[in-house]
Amino acid sequence: MERTITRDEALRRVHELIDDTVAIIDPKPRLDLDPTTLSVHHCLDPSDGGSEDRIYVTRGYYLRGIPKEKIGDVARQIRRRWEERGHFIDSVSKDGTVIAARSRPDDFTLALSWTAGDVLMIEVSSYCIWPNGTPEPSSSSGPGEP
């Protein structure tokens, strides 16, 4: 049960990754927050074998105002940016508008998707973290134990 970054640190990194990506997009999109990404997300069945008491933070934004005919261009811009930053590209759809990647060096999940109505969406999620950076003390600790 190692220390992790805190919820606030993870959220700052999520926004840093989104801001860095969106900064290069031409034409400039209008960001529209997906409110479902504001919830606390618990790490259920974590693949790393760690505690399910941990959480991950995520934020997703619709990239509004990009003309349909520019969606492919914008997706290529985003992929190129992620590659320039050294992020690992996991997969790309045949048309290039859906991209799954992981940030380097911290392994956050980066995703570009294409939603109904011809709107691109960017989403970034942290790995599983302790909300305060360290595990909460167990209620079964004995006297004098943390």
C-alpha positions as CSV (number, residue, x, y, z in Angstrom):
1,M,0.0,0.0,0.0
2,E,2.3,2.6,-1.3
3,R,1.8,6.4,-1.3
4,T,0.3,7.9,-4.4
5,I,-0.4,11.4,-5.6
6,T,-3.4,13.0,-4.0
7,R,-6.8,13.7,-5.6
8,D,-5.9,17.4,-6.1
9,E,-2.5,16.5,-7.7
10,A,-4.2,14.0,-10.0
11,L,-6.8,16.6,-11.0
12,R,-4.1,19.2,-11.7
13,R,-2.3,16.6,-14.0
14,V,-5.5,15.7,-15.7
15,H,-6.1,19.4,-16.5
16,E,-2.5,19.9,-17.6
17,L,-2.8,17.1,-20.1
18,I,-6.1,18.4,-21.5
19,D,-4.9,22.0,-21.7
20,D,-1.7,21.0,-23.4
21,T,-3.6,19.0,-26.0
22,V,-6.3,21.6,-26.6
23,A,-3.8,24.4,-27.0
24,I,-2.6,23.1,-30.4
25,I,-6.0,22.4,-31.9
26,D,-6.9,24.4,-35.0
27,P,-9.7,25.4,-35.4
28,K,-9.9,26.3,-31.6
29,P,-12.8,24.3,-30.0
30,R,-15.1,25.5,-27.3
31,L,-14.8,23.1,-24.3
32,D,-18.0,21.8,-22.9
33,L,-17.5,19.8,-19.7
34,D,-19.1,16.3,-19.5
35,P,-20.7,16.5,-16.1
36,T,-20.6,12.8,-15.6
37,T,-16.8,13.1,-15.2
38,L,-17.2,15.2,-12.1
39,S,-18.1,12.2,-9.9
40,V,-15.7,10.4,-7.6
41,H,-14.8,7.1,-9.3
42,H,-13.8,4.1,-7.2
43,C,-11.2,1.6,-8.4
44,L,-13.4,-1.4,-8.6
45,D,-11.5,-4.6,-9.4
46,P,-8.2,-2.7,-9.9
47,S,-6.0,-4.5,-12.3
48,D,-2.9,-3.8,-10.2
49,G,-4.1,-5.9,-7.3
50,G,-4.4,-2.9,-5.0
51,S,-7.1,-1.8,-2.6
52,E,-10.6,-1.0,-3.9
53,D,-10.6,1.9,-1.4
54,R,-8.7,4.0,-3.9
55,I,-10.2,6.3,-6.5
56,Y,-9.3,7.7,-9.9
57,V,-10.1,11.2,-11.2
58,T,-11.3,11.9,-14.7
59,R,-12.4,14.8,-16.8
60,G,-14.0,14.8,-20.2
61,Y,-14.8,17.7,-22.5
62,Y,-16.7,17.9,-25.7
63,L,-14.8,19.8,-28.3
64,R,-17.6,21.9,-29.7
65,G,-17.4,24.2,-32.8
66,I,-15.2,21.9,-34.9
67,P,-16.8,21.6,-38.4
68,K,-17.5,18.0,-39.4
69,E,-15.1,18.1,-42.3
70,K,-12.3,19.1,-39.8
71,I,-12.8,16.2,-37.4
72,G,-10.2,14.0,-39.0
73,D,-7.6,16.9,-39.2
74,V,-8.1,17.7,-35.5
75,A,-7.8,14.0,-34.5
76,R,-4.5,13.9,-36.4
77,Q,-3.3,17.0,-34.6
78,I,-4.1,15.5,-31.3
79,R,-2.4,12.2,-32.1
80,R,0.7,14.1,-33.3
81,R,0.8,16.2,-30.1
82,W,0.5,13.1,-27.9
83,E,3.3,11.4,-29.8
84,E,5.5,14.6,-29.6
85,R,5.0,14.5,-25.9
86,G,6.2,10.9,-25.7
87,H,2.8,9.5,-24.8
88,F,2.2,5.8,-25.7
89,I,-0.5,5.3,-28.3
90,D,-2.4,2.2,-27.4
91,S,-4.8,2.1,-30.4
92,V,-6.3,4.2,-33.2
93,S,-9.5,3.5,-35.0
94,K,-9.3,2.9,-38.8
95,D,-10.6,6.5,-39.5
96,G,-8.2,7.9,-36.9
97,T,-10.9,9.7,-34.9
98,V,-10.8,7.4,-31.8
99,I,-7.5,7.2,-30.0
100,A,-6.5,5.5,-26.8
101,A,-3.2,6.5,-25.2
102,R,-1.2,6.6,-21.9
103,S,0.7,9.6,-20.7
104,R,4.4,9.4,-20.0
105,P,5.9,9.3,-17.5
106,D,2.8,8.9,-15.3
107,D,0.5,6.5,-17.2
108,F,-2.7,8.5,-17.1
109,T,-5.3,7.4,-19.7
110,L,-5.8,9.7,-22.6
111,A,-8.8,9.2,-24.9
112,L,-10.2,10.9,-27.9
113,S,-13.6,9.7,-29.1
114,W,-16.2,10.7,-31.6
115,T,-19.7,11.2,-30.2
116,A,-23.2,11.5,-31.7
117,G,-23.7,14.7,-33.6
118,D,-20.2,14.6,-35.0
119,V,-18.5,16.0,-31.9
120,L,-15.0,15.0,-30.7
121,M,-14.5,14.4,-27.0
122,I,-11.3,14.3,-25.0
123,E,-11.1,12.5,-21.7
124,V,-8.2,12.1,-19.3
125,S,-8.2,9.8,-16.3
126,S,-5.6,9.1,-13.5
127,Y,-4.5,5.8,-12.4
128,C,-5.8,4.5,-9.0
129,I,-4.8,6.8,-6.2
130,W,-5.5,7.3,-2.5
131,P,-7.6,10.5,-2.1
132,N,-5.1,11.9,0.4
133,G,-2.0,10.2,-1.1
134,T,-1.8,7.6,1.6
135,P,-4.0,4.7,2.7
136,E,-6.6,5.5,5.5
137,P,-5.7,3.9,8.8
138,S,-7.4,0.6,9.3
139,S,-10.0,0.4,12.0
140,S,-8.6,-2.9,13.0
141,S,-5.2,-1.4,14.1
142,G,-4.2,-2.3,17.6
143,P,-3.1,0.2,20.3
144,G,-0.2,2.3,19.2
145,E,-0.5,1.3,15.6
146,P,-1.2,3.8,12.9
